[in-house]
Amino acid sequence: MPSSQRVLFACFLVVSLVLTACGTAAAVAEPTAAPGQPTQPPAPQQPTQAPAADPMVMYEPAAVTGDIIAAGSSTVFPLSEAVAELFRDEGYSGNLTIDSIGSGAGLERFCKTGETDIANASRAIKDAEVESCRAIGREPLEIRVGTDGLAVVVNKENTFLTDITKEQLALAFSTAETWADVDPSWPAEPILRFSPGTDSGTFDYFVEVVMNPKFVVDATADVGKGEEALLNASNLQLSEDDNVLVQGVEGSPFAIGYFGYAYYQENADRLTVLAVDGVAPSAETVDGGTYSLARPLFLYTTAEILQEKPQVAAFIYFYLTRVNEVIDEVGYFPAAQDALDASLQAWRDATGS
């Protein structure tokens, strides 16, 4: 073969080998993804999030220790006792003391001597009591927990009295000596009167809504006239113990008394509850505002106490969220939901929860 042909053949062989090698490489490197859609790397796996901790766990009854001291209204007392029993049943193992000494005495312990964590009251705190609290560095925090319908009661053997007006009631607890002095159609028998003592919020409330409208003409000049008229009445027995009042009314068909509805309900087989101005106390009349002797029930504490004593904060939170489970059986009536909500918000603001 001539030399020129050998050179051409060699060149042809080299080109063929190069093309073959390129084709093989292209086949090996061919991408699996569609043109224009490059393969994406797998997304990194997100770490598992732990469930958020419930901030209210710290206020569960079993989670708190330390003592709780409350004192005050004999009216609020059975309600607080019922809530306290639930609180203990759900794990609280500390000492929870509740003294029934009257709203005034309870607020004195809370505001003057600072002995208690909670004051129970069947009336709103007075301006003078607020000033006493502030004098010892306490700013009262009001917590609404329920509603009471004040019960006016007579003996089961009383056959002449089923309804009484507030004006007649004021006479019956002041200047009238006999029932005939209140209404000529009633017996000329001496009235036996049974009233909570002067430390009681029930006494204060009765003076305010029953006695003062009858005896106070000038709110400035006649301050104390309603209370004075009641305290000067003959045949009057005062007691901070509502059970003593129940026994007193039970002892005579010509007796009359008043106290929180719970004590009437507890003794309904022994006493008769009166309608006042034509309306008897009941869940419907109290909640609807038609019974004129309905009143709010309160606890008082401070933001500082709630922050410094988690056990007190836990008890009041428990009280607000569970009170309606027991209030009916105790004999009182639930507060309006907006009132309970406002109290719970006050608790949250105070504790930062």
BELZI-V830212 format. One record per backbone hydrogen bond with DSSP energy under -1.0 kcal/mol. NH is the residue of the N-H (numbers start at 1). CO is the residue of the C=O. E is the energy in kcal/mol with one decimal. If there is no record, write none. Layout:
nh->[NH & NH]
co->[CO & CO]
e->[E & E]
//
This chain:
nh->[6 & 7 & 8 & 9 & 10 & 11 & 12 & 13 & 14 & 15 & 16 & 17 & 18 & 19 & 20 & 21 & 22 & 23 & 24 & 25 & 26 & 27 & 28 & 29 & 37 & 57 & 59 & 60 & 63 & 68 & 70 & 71 & 72 & 73 & 77 & 80 & 81 & 82 & 83 & 84 & 85 & 86 & 87 & 88 & 89 & 90 & 91 & 92 & 97 & 99 & 101 & 102 & 104 & 106 & 107 & 108 & 109 & 110 & 111 & 112 & 113 & 115 & 117 & 118 & 119 & 120 & 121 & 130 & 131 & 132 & 133 & 134 & 135 & 136 & 137 & 138 & 141 & 143 & 145 & 146 & 147 & 148 & 150 & 151 & 153 & 154 & 158 & 164 & 169 & 170 & 171 & 172 & 173 & 174 & 176 & 179 & 183 & 186 & 189 & 191 & 192 & 193 & 194 & 195 & 200 & 204 & 205 & 206 & 207 & 208 & 209 & 210 & 211 & 212 & 215 & 216 & 222 & 225 & 228 & 229 & 230 & 231 & 232 & 233 & 237 & 239 & 244 & 245 & 246 & 247 & 248 & 249 & 250 & 252 & 255 & 256 & 257 & 259 & 263 & 264 & 265 & 266 & 267 & 268 & 270 & 271 & 272 & 274 & 275 & 276 & 277 & 279 & 286 & 287 & 288 & 290 & 291 & 295 & 297 & 298 & 299 & 300 & 301 & 306 & 307 & 308 & 309 & 312 & 313 & 314 & 315 & 316 & 317 & 318 & 319 & 320 & 321 & 322 & 323 & 325 & 326 & 327 & 330 & 331 & 332 & 333 & 340 & 341 & 342 & 343 & 344 & 345 & 346 & 347 & 348 & 349 & 350 & 351 & 352 & 353]
co->[2 & 3 & 4 & 5 & 6 & 7 & 8 & 9 & 10 & 11 & 12 & 13 & 14 & 15 & 16 & 17 & 18 & 19 & 20 & 21 & 22 & 23 & 24 & 25 & 34 & 54 & 56 & 57 & 60 & 95 & 97 & 118 & 99 & 120 & 73 & 76 & 77 & 78 & 79 & 80 & 81 & 82 & 83 & 84 & 85 & 86 & 88 & 87 & 68 & 70 & 72 & 72 & 199 & 102 & 103 & 104 & 105 & 106 & 107 & 108 & 108 & 109 & 69 & 69 & 300 & 71 & 298 & 126 & 127 & 128 & 129 & 130 & 131 & 133 & 134 & 133 & 301 & 299 & 297 & 297 & 333 & 295 & 293 & 259 & 257 & 272 & 155 & 275 & 165 & 166 & 167 & 168 & 169 & 171 & 171 & 189 & 179 & 183 & 187 & 177 & 254 & 235 & 256 & 237 & 197 & 200 & 201 & 202 & 203 & 204 & 205 & 206 & 206 & 207 & 211 & 212 & 218 & 222 & 224 & 225 & 226 & 227 & 228 & 230 & 193 & 195 & 241 & 241 & 242 & 243 & 244 & 245 & 246 & 249 & 252 & 192 & 153 & 151 & 260 & 260 & 261 & 262 & 264 & 265 & 267 & 267 & 154 & 152 & 162 & 279 & 164 & 276 & 282 & 283 & 284 & 285 & 285 & 148 & 146 & 121 & 143 & 119 & 141 & 302 & 303 & 304 & 305 & 309 & 309 & 310 & 311 & 312 & 313 & 314 & 315 & 316 & 317 & 318 & 319 & 322 & 323 & 323 & 326 & 327 & 327 & 147 & 336 & 337 & 338 & 339 & 340 & 341 & 342 & 343 & 344 & 345 & 346 & 347 & 348 & 348]
e->[-1.8 & -1.9 & -1.8 & -2.5 & -2.2 & -2.2 & -2.4 & -2.3 & -2.1 & -2.4 & -2.1 & -2.1 & -2.2 & -2.3 & -2.3 & -2.1 & -2.2 & -2.1 & -2.1 & -2.2 & -2.5 & -2.3 & -2.1 & -2.4 & -2.1 & -1.7 & -1.7 & -1.8 & -1.8 & -2.7 & -3.1 & -1.6 & -2.0 & -2.0 & -1.3 & -2.6 & -2.6 & -1.8 & -2.2 & -2.7 & -2.1 & -1.6 & -2.3 & -2.4 & -2.4 & -1.5 & -2.0 & -1.8 & -2.7 & -2.0 & -2.0 & -2.3 & -2.3 & -2.4 & -2.6 & -1.7 & -2.1 & -1.8 & -3.1 & -2.6 & -1.4 & -2.1 & -2.7 & -1.7 & -2.4 & -2.0 & -2.4 & -2.2 & -2.2 & -1.8 & -2.3 & -2.5 & -1.8 & -1.2 & -1.6 & -2.7 & -3.6 & -2.8 & -2.4 & -1.1 & -2.5 & -3.2 & -2.8 & -2.8 & -2.7 & -2.3 & -1.7 & -2.1 & -2.3 & -2.1 & -1.8 & -2.8 & -1.2 & -2.0 & -1.6 & -2.0 & -2.1 & -2.6 & -1.5 & -1.9 & -1.9 & -2.8 & -2.1 & -2.7 & -1.8 & -1.9 & -2.5 & -2.4 & -2.6 & -2.3 & -2.6 & -2.3 & -1.6 & -3.2 & -2.0 & -3.0 & -3.3 & -2.5 & -2.6 & -2.4 & -1.7 & -2.7 & -1.7 & -1.5 & -2.4 & -1.7 & -1.0 & -1.2 & -2.2 & -2.1 & -2.0 & -2.4 & -2.2 & -1.2 & -1.3 & -2.3 & -2.1 & -1.8 & -1.3 & -1.0 & -2.9 & -2.1 & -1.1 & -1.1 & -2.1 & -1.2 & -2.7 & -3.1 & -2.3 & -2.6 & -2.2 & -1.4 & -2.6 & -2.0 & -2.2 & -1.4 & -1.9 & -2.9 & -2.3 & -3.1 & -2.5 & -2.1 & -1.7 & -2.0 & -2.1 & -2.5 & -2.4 & -1.1 & -1.9 & -2.7 & -1.9 & -2.4 & -2.3 & -2.5 & -2.7 & -2.4 & -1.8 & -1.6 & -2.0 & -2.0 & -1.6 & -1.8 & -1.8 & -1.6 & -2.3 & -2.8 & -2.0 & -2.7 & -2.0 & -2.0 & -2.5 & -2.3 & -2.0 & -2.1 & -2.4 & -2.7 & -2.0 & -2.3 & -2.1 & -1.0]
//
